[in-house]
Amino acid sequence: MNFVYLIGIGGIGMSALARYYNHAGAIVAGYDRTPSKLTSELEKEGIRIHYEDDIALIPPEFTSYKEKTLVIYTPAIPDNHSEYQYFLKNGYNIVKRSRALGNIASQKRCLAISGTHGKTTTSTLLAHILTQSGKGCTAFLGGISKNYHSNLLLDKRDYLVAEADEFDRSFLQLYPEMAVITSTDADHLDIYSTHNKIKEAFSEFASQVKPDGALIVKKGTDINLSSVKAERVYEYSYDIPCDFYASSIKVLEDGFFNFDLNYPGGVIKNCTVGIPGWINIENSIAASSIALLEGISPEDLKNSLKTFAGVERRLDIRVKNEKCSYVDDYAHHPKELSSAISSLREIFAGRKITGIFQPHLYTRTRDFAEEFAKSLSLLDELILLDIYPAREEPIEGVTSEIIYKNVSLDSKIMLHKEELINYLAKIDIDVLVTFGAGDIDRFVNPITQLVSAKSKC
């Protein structure tokens, strides 16, 4: 296509597609609801973006050359969006983000990482291993790699690493050579309605792994694999013996670990991951399983694990010193919160952890209110913000209060986000962490500056 127009261009997956087509030589433009750091970077790369839903703002070449234009939209865009309706009614070639990624992946050797938790860090680590080992890969990532400062890696060779997103059943557009399933917990019930339907979708995804490929599933995952066509099926775990697992795990300083990686070919001794937290041992086992099956040498694997710098907004340590520290994390599901908080306890042993949580979506808040309260009670102190609605309209009776009332902490407060910075300026901070998938990321830089200033007082 000569022209590619993206509706919702500022999303993490959409922006990677914009960068891909822009690098391929297409003329790329798009719409997003609000400016962000990501849209600013896209504009610096020569991509035109506007922030009003207005047909008149679509660049004229996209309306003049319909046959040469591909329109990509995110499922978060409402059906009554005027630009979407314009392209739809005028017969443009218009596809969802997932179909666009599926079309690209079909031309490569696709290595897909799926699961309700852990897929962003795992896919980014796999892409890093392939890049550092010299095999190279193109990668569409669900976060910004701190090694490469991008959500897109480009390479002319055959490998493509894809984060296989279950939202809106997007991952069913992929037919990978190899795939990992990290988890199948209940989530996105606004799409699936029941946990069983989520598990059915993961079973369908597993069946789409090619017959000469391999499927790697976290041990204990509740999933029906009876329709799997892949000739090789493996299990991985944190430390339970199976095909791929860690043993001889030793805690080092500041939440880092040393471990032996067991795999069908033997044992790789004294591995370390370049980022802290026990959860990243598990993520590294998942990424390493595909890397080893693809022929990465144990030496290259160890070096890659050690040099992995992580992903922005995934246990992302922004300030760290003995006086006060600040961490930002994307956790927006109860299990993600529990895992993140337990990892933070190891990284900042014995210190007081204050969490700021912005719930994401009315439906998720409604469906998991009790579970959120239980996970957030693992903190020492809670600052709870209003629900970030994203694509949803309010639901009567669903506010942050239904979480707040069940949090067992003595030290807890509810705030509007506009009050947050002033409140933080007045309180003592030991370890502060922001959690959420909404616009809480807009506060990361101001909070970083505030905590840095407090640490120097």
C-alpha positions as CSV (number, residue, x, y, z in Angstrom):
1,M,0.0,0.0,0.0
2,N,1.2,3.5,-0.8
3,F,-0.9,5.1,2.0
4,V,-1.7,3.8,5.5
5,Y,-4.1,5.6,7.8
6,L,-4.5,4.5,11.4
7,I,-7.5,5.3,13.6
8,G,-6.2,5.2,17.2
9,I,-2.6,5.6,16.1
10,G,-1.3,6.4,19.6
11,G,-2.0,2.9,21.0
12,I,1.0,0.7,21.8
13,G,0.1,-1.8,19.1
14,M,-1.1,0.7,16.5
15,S,2.0,2.9,16.9
16,A,4.2,-0.1,16.1
17,L,2.3,-0.8,12.9
18,A,2.6,2.9,12.0
19,R,6.3,2.7,12.5
20,Y,6.5,-0.5,10.5
21,Y,4.7,0.9,7.4
22,N,6.5,4.3,7.7
23,H,9.9,2.5,7.6
24,A,8.6,0.4,4.6
25,G,8.2,3.6,2.7
26,A,4.4,4.1,2.9
27,I,2.9,7.5,3.6
28,V,1.5,7.2,7.1
29,A,-0.9,9.4,9.0
30,G,-3.6,8.9,11.6
31,Y,-6.0,10.1,14.4
32,D,-5.8,9.7,18.1
33,R,-7.9,11.1,20.9
34,T,-5.1,12.8,22.9
35,P,-1.5,13.7,22.4
36,S,1.0,11.6,24.3
37,K,4.8,10.9,24.4
38,L,4.3,8.1,21.9
39,T,2.3,10.3,19.4
40,S,5.0,13.0,19.8
41,E,7.7,10.5,18.8
42,L,5.7,9.3,15.8
43,E,5.3,12.9,14.7
44,K,9.1,13.4,15.0
45,E,9.4,10.4,12.7
46,G,7.4,12.2,10.0
47,I,4.0,10.7,10.7
48,R,1.1,13.3,10.6
49,I,-1.4,13.0,13.5
50,H,-4.4,15.0,14.5
51,Y,-6.5,14.8,17.6
52,E,-10.0,15.7,16.6
53,D,-12.5,13.3,15.0
54,D,-13.0,15.4,11.9
55,I,-13.1,14.1,8.3
56,A,-11.8,17.4,7.1
57,L,-8.5,16.8,9.0
58,I,-7.7,13.6,7.0
59,P,-4.8,14.5,4.7
60,P,-6.1,14.9,1.1
61,E,-4.0,12.2,-0.4
62,F,-5.8,9.6,1.7
63,T,-9.2,10.7,0.4
64,S,-7.9,11.1,-3.2
65,Y,-6.3,7.7,-3.6
66,K,-8.8,5.2,-2.1
67,E,-7.5,2.2,-4.1
68,K,-3.9,2.8,-2.7
69,T,-5.0,3.4,0.9
70,L,-5.0,0.8,3.8
71,V,-7.0,1.9,6.8
72,I,-6.3,0.2,10.1
73,Y,-8.4,0.8,13.2
74,T,-8.2,-0.3,16.9
75,P,-11.3,-2.1,18.4
76,A,-11.2,0.6,21.1
77,I,-12.7,3.1,18.5
78,P,-16.5,3.4,18.8
79,D,-18.7,2.4,15.8
80,N,-20.0,6.0,15.5
81,H,-16.5,7.5,15.0
82,S,-17.0,9.8,12.0
83,E,-13.6,9.0,10.4
84,Y,-14.2,5.3,10.8
85,Q,-17.7,5.7,9.3
86,Y,-16.3,7.7,6.4
87,F,-13.8,5.1,5.4
88,L,-16.3,2.3,5.9
89,K,-19.1,3.9,3.8
90,N,-16.7,4.8,1.0
91,G,-15.5,1.3,0.5
92,Y,-11.9,1.6,1.7
93,N,-9.7,-1.4,2.4
94,I,-10.2,-1.2,6.2
95,V,-8.9,-3.8,8.7
96,K,-8.5,-4.2,12.4
97,R,-5.1,-3.9,14.0
98,S,-5.0,-7.6,14.6
99,R,-5.6,-8.5,10.9
100,A,-2.9,-6.1,9.8
101,L,-0.4,-7.8,12.2
102,G,-1.6,-11.2,11.1
103,N,-1.0,-10.3,7.5
104,I,2.6,-9.2,8.3
105,A,3.3,-12.2,10.5
106,S,2.1,-14.6,7.8
107,Q,5.1,-13.7,5.7
108,K,7.6,-14.4,8.5
109,R,8.5,-17.2,10.9
110,C,6.2,-16.1,13.7
111,L,7.1,-16.6,17.3
112,A,4.1,-15.6,19.4
113,I,3.8,-14.9,23.1
114,S,0.3,-15.1,24.6
115,G,-1.3,-15.1,28.0
116,T,-3.3,-12.8,30.3
117,H,-0.2,-11.8,32.1
118,G,3.5,-11.6,31.4
119,K,3.4,-11.5,27.6
120,T,5.0,-8.0,27.1
121,T,8.1,-8.7,29.2
122,T,8.4,-12.2,27.8
123,S,8.1,-11.2,24.1
124,T,10.5,-8.3,24.6
125,L,13.0,-10.6,26.2
126,L,12.7,-13.1,23.4
127,A,13.3,-10.3,20.9
128,H,16.3,-9.2,22.8
129,I,17.7,-12.8,22.9
130,L,17.3,-13.2,19.2
131,T,18.9,-9.8,18.5
132,Q,21.8,-10.2,20.9
133,S,22.5,-13.7,19.6
134,G,22.8,-12.5,16.0
135,K,19.8,-14.3,14.7
136,G,17.9,-11.0,14.5
137,C,14.1,-10.5,14.4
138,T,11.3,-8.1,13.6
139,A,9.3,-7.6,16.7
140,F,5.9,-6.0,17.5
141,L,6.0,-5.4,21.2
142,G,3.3,-4.3,23.7
143,G,5.7,-2.0,25.5
144,I,8.7,0.2,25.0
145,S,11.9,-1.9,25.2
146,K,14.5,-0.2,27.5
147,N,17.3,-1.8,25.4
148,Y,16.0,-0.5,22.1
149,H,13.8,2.4,23.2
150,S,11.0,1.3,20.9
151,N,8.0,-1.0,20.6
152,L,9.2,-2.1,17.1
153,L,12.3,-3.9,16.1
154,L,13.1,-4.3,12.4
155,D,15.3,-6.9,10.7
156,K,15.4,-8.3,7.2
157,R,15.7,-11.9,8.4
158,D,12.9,-14.3,8.8
159,Y,12.0,-14.2,12.5
160,L,9.0,-12.2,13.7
161,V,8.2,-11.9,17.5
162,A,4.6,-11.0,18.1
163,E,2.8,-10.2,21.4
164,A,-0.4,-12.2,20.9
165,D,-3.1,-10.1,22.5
166,E,-6.3,-12.0,23.7
167,F,-8.3,-8.7,23.8
168,D,-11.1,-8.8,21.2
169,R,-9.7,-12.3,20.2
170,S,-7.0,-10.5,18.3
171,F,-4.5,-13.4,18.7
172,L,-6.7,-15.6,16.5
173,Q,-5.3,-13.7,13.5
174,L,-1.9,-15.4,14.1
175,Y,-0.8,-18.8,12.9
176,P,2.7,-19.1,14.6
177,E,5.5,-21.5,14.1
178,M,6.0,-21.4,17.9
179,A,3.9,-20.0,20.7
180,V,4.0,-19.6,24.5
181,I,0.9,-19.4,26.7
182,T,1.8,-17.8,30.0
183,S,-1.6,-17.8,31.7
184,T,-5.4,-18.1,30.9
185,D,-6.8,-16.2,33.9
186,A,-10.2,-14.5,33.8
187,D,-10.0,-11.1,32.2
188,H,-11.7,-9.0,29.4
189,L,-15.1,-10.4,30.6
190,D,-16.7,-7.5,28.7
191,I,-15.6,-9.3,25.6
192,Y,-15.7,-13.0,26.6
193,S,-18.5,-12.9,29.3
194,T,-17.2,-16.0,31.1
195,H,-13.8,-17.5,32.1
196,N,-14.6,-20.6,30.1
197,K,-14.9,-18.6,26.9
198,I,-11.5,-17.1,27.5
199,K,-10.0,-20.6,28.0
200,E,-11.8,-21.7,24.8
201,A,-10.2,-18.8,22.9
202,F,-6.7,-19.8,24.1
203,S,-7.4,-23.4,23.1
204,E,-8.3,-22.2,19.6
205,F,-5.1,-20.1,19.5
206,A,-3.1,-23.2,20.6
207,S,-4.6,-25.2,17.8
208,Q,-3.4,-22.6,15.3
209,V,0.3,-23.3,16.0
210,K,1.6,-25.0,12.8
211,P,2.0,-28.8,12.8
212,D,5.8,-28.7,12.4
213,G,6.0,-26.1,15.2
214,A,6.0,-26.1,19.0
215,L,3.7,-25.0,21.7
216,I,5.0,-24.1,25.2
217,V,2.5,-23.8,28.0
218,K,3.0,-22.8,31.6
219,K,2.7,-25.9,33.8
220,G,-0.7,-26.0,35.6
221,T,-2.4,-23.8,33.1
222,D,-6.1,-24.8,32.7
223,I,-6.4,-25.2,29.0
224,N,-7.8,-27.9,26.7
225,L,-5.1,-28.9,24.2
226,S,-7.0,-31.7,22.4
227,S,-7.1,-29.8,19.2
228,V,-3.4,-28.9,19.1
229,K,-1.8,-29.8,15.8
230,A,1.8,-28.9,16.7
231,E,4.0,-32.0,16.9
232,R,5.9,-30.7,19.9
233,V,4.2,-29.6,23.1
234,Y,6.2,-28.5,26.2
235,E,5.7,-27.2,29.7
236,Y,7.6,-24.5,31.6
237,S,7.5,-23.3,35.2
238,Y,9.2,-21.2,37.7
239,D,10.6,-24.0,39.7
240,I,8.4,-27.1,39.3
241,P,10.4,-29.8,37.4
242,C,9.1,-30.1,33.8
243,D,10.6,-29.4,30.3
244,F,11.9,-25.9,31.2
245,Y,12.3,-24.7,34.7
246,A,14.6,-22.9,37.2
247,S,16.5,-24.7,40.0
248,S,19.1,-23.7,42.6
249,I,17.5,-20.3,42.9
250,K,19.6,-17.9,45.0
251,V,18.4,-14.4,46.0
252,L,21.0,-11.7,45.4
253,E,21.0,-8.1,46.5
254,D,18.2,-5.7,45.5
255,G,15.8,-8.4,44.3
256,F,18.0,-10.0,41.6
257,F,18.4,-13.8,41.4
258,N,20.9,-16.4,40.3
259,F,19.5,-19.7,39.0
260,D,20.1,-22.8,36.9
261,L,17.9,-23.2,33.8
262,N,16.9,-26.8,33.1
263,Y,15.8,-27.7,29.6
264,P,15.6,-30.9,27.5
265,G,19.2,-30.5,26.4
266,G,20.7,-30.2,29.9
267,V,21.3,-27.4,32.5
268,I,22.5,-23.9,31.9
269,K,24.1,-22.9,35.2
270,N,24.4,-19.5,37.0
271,C,21.9,-17.5,34.9
272,T,20.9,-14.0,36.0
273,V,18.3,-11.7,34.5
274,G,19.2,-8.0,34.1
275,I,16.1,-6.9,35.9
276,P,14.9,-7.8,39.4
277,G,11.9,-9.6,40.7
278,W,11.1,-13.3,41.0
279,I,8.4,-13.0,38.3
280,N,11.1,-12.2,35.8
281,I,12.7,-15.6,36.4
282,E,9.4,-17.1,35.2
283,N,9.3,-14.7,32.2
284,S,12.9,-15.6,31.3
285,I,12.1,-19.3,31.4
286,A,9.3,-18.8,28.9
287,A,11.4,-16.7,26.6
288,S,14.3,-19.0,26.8
289,S,12.2,-22.0,25.9
290,I,11.6,-20.7,22.4
291,A,15.1,-19.4,22.1
292,L,16.6,-22.8,22.9
293,L,14.2,-24.6,20.6
294,E,15.3,-22.2,17.9
295,G,18.9,-23.2,18.4
296,I,20.3,-20.3,20.5
297,S,23.4,-21.5,22.3
298,P,23.5,-21.6,26.1
299,E,26.3,-19.0,26.1
300,D,24.4,-16.6,24.0
301,L,21.3,-17.1,26.0
302,K,23.1,-16.4,29.3
303,N,24.6,-13.2,27.9
304,S,21.3,-12.0,26.6
305,L,19.4,-12.6,29.9
306,K,22.1,-10.7,31.8
307,T,21.9,-7.7,29.4
308,F,18.1,-7.4,29.3
309,A,17.1,-4.0,30.6
310,G,13.4,-4.6,30.8
311,V,10.3,-2.7,29.5
312,E,9.0,0.7,30.4
313,R,6.1,0.5,32.9
314,R,6.9,-3.1,33.9
315,L,8.5,-3.0,37.3
316,D,10.2,0.1,35.9
317,I,12.5,1.5,38.6
318,R,12.6,5.3,38.1
319,V,14.3,6.4,41.3
320,K,16.2,4.2,43.7
321,N,18.1,5.2,46.8
322,E,18.0,4.5,50.5
323,K,15.9,7.6,51.3
324,C,13.1,7.2,48.8
325,S,12.4,5.3,45.6
326,Y,9.8,5.2,42.8
327,V,8.6,2.4,40.6
328,D,6.1,2.4,37.8
329,D,4.2,-0.7,36.7
330,Y,1.4,-1.5,34.2
331,A,-0.4,-4.0,36.5
332,H,-4.1,-3.6,36.1
333,H,-5.4,-7.1,37.1
334,P,-5.5,-8.5,40.6
335,K,-3.0,-11.3,39.9
336,E,-0.6,-8.8,38.2
337,L,-0.8,-6.6,41.3
338,S,-0.1,-9.5,43.6
339,S,2.9,-10.6,41.6
340,A,4.3,-7.1,41.3
341,I,3.9,-6.3,45.0
342,S,5.6,-9.6,46.0
343,S,8.5,-8.8,43.7
344,L,8.7,-5.3,45.2
345,R,8.9,-6.8,48.7
346,E,12.1,-8.6,47.5
347,I,13.6,-5.6,45.8
348,F,12.9,-3.2,48.7
349,A,13.0,-5.6,51.6
350,G,11.9,-4.1,54.9
351,R,10.7,-0.8,53.4
352,K,7.3,0.8,53.4
353,I,5.5,0.5,50.1
354,T,2.9,3.0,49.1
355,G,0.9,2.1,46.0
356,I,-1.1,4.4,43.8
357,F,-3.7,2.4,41.8
358,Q,-5.9,3.7,38.9
359,P,-8.5,1.0,38.1
360,H,-8.9,0.4,34.3
361,L,-12.4,-0.1,32.9
362,Y,-15.8,-0.1,34.8
363,T,-16.4,-3.7,33.8
364,R,-13.1,-5.0,35.1
365,T,-13.6,-3.1,38.3
366,R,-17.1,-4.6,38.7
367,D,-15.9,-8.1,37.9
368,F,-12.9,-8.2,40.2
369,A,-13.5,-5.7,42.9
370,E,-13.0,-8.1,45.8
371,E,-9.9,-9.6,44.2
372,F,-8.5,-6.0,43.6
373,A,-9.1,-5.2,47.3
374,K,-7.3,-8.4,48.4
375,S,-4.2,-7.7,46.2
376,L,-4.0,-4.0,47.2
377,S,-4.1,-5.0,50.9
378,L,-0.6,-6.5,50.4
379,L,0.7,-2.9,50.3
380,D,1.5,-0.8,53.4
381,E,-0.4,2.2,52.1
382,L,-2.8,2.8,49.3
383,I,-3.8,5.8,47.2
384,L,-6.8,4.9,45.1
385,L,-7.8,7.0,42.1
386,D,-11.0,7.1,40.1
387,I,-11.6,4.5,37.4
388,Y,-10.1,5.2,34.0
389,P,-13.0,4.4,31.6
390,A,-11.0,3.9,28.3
391,R,-13.6,2.8,25.8
392,E,-16.5,2.3,28.3
393,E,-19.5,4.3,29.5
394,P,-20.1,4.5,33.3
395,I,-21.9,1.7,35.0
396,E,-24.3,2.7,37.8
397,G,-22.9,1.8,41.2
398,V,-19.4,1.0,39.9
399,T,-16.8,3.4,41.3
400,S,-13.4,2.9,43.0
401,E,-15.4,2.8,46.3
402,I,-16.3,-0.8,45.7
403,I,-12.6,-1.7,45.8
404,Y,-11.7,0.8,48.6
405,K,-14.3,-0.4,51.1
406,N,-12.8,-3.9,51.1
407,V,-9.1,-3.0,51.4
408,S,-8.0,-4.0,54.8
409,L,-5.2,-1.4,55.2
410,D,-5.5,1.2,57.9
411,S,-3.6,3.7,55.8
412,K,-5.6,4.3,52.6
413,I,-7.1,7.3,50.8
414,M,-9.2,7.9,47.7
415,L,-8.2,10.9,45.5
416,H,-9.1,12.4,42.1
417,K,-6.0,12.3,39.9
418,E,-5.9,16.1,39.8
419,E,-5.2,16.0,43.5
420,L,-2.4,13.5,43.3
421,I,0.8,15.6,42.9
422,N,-0.1,18.0,45.6
423,Y,-0.9,15.2,48.0
424,L,2.4,13.4,47.2
425,A,4.3,16.6,47.9
426,K,3.0,16.7,51.4
427,I,3.6,13.1,52.5
428,D,6.7,11.1,53.5
429,I,7.7,8.6,50.8
430,D,9.8,5.5,51.3
431,V,8.9,3.4,48.2
432,L,6.2,4.7,45.9
433,V,4.7,2.7,43.1
434,T,2.2,3.6,40.4
435,F,-0.1,0.8,39.0
436,G,-2.5,1.0,36.1
437,A,-3.2,0.8,32.4
438,G,-5.0,4.1,32.0
439,D,-3.6,7.6,31.8
440,I,-1.7,7.2,35.1
441,D,1.4,7.1,32.8
442,R,1.0,10.9,32.4
443,F,2.1,11.3,36.0
444,V,5.3,9.2,35.7
445,N,7.6,12.1,34.8
446,P,6.1,14.6,37.4
447,I,6.3,11.9,40.1
448,T,9.9,11.0,39.1
449,Q,10.9,14.6,39.5
450,L,9.1,14.9,42.8
451,V,10.6,11.8,44.3
452,S,14.0,12.7,43.0
453,A,13.7,16.1,44.7
454,K,12.6,14.5,48.0
455,S,15.6,12.1,47.9
456,K,18.0,15.0,47.9
457,C,16.4,16.9,50.8
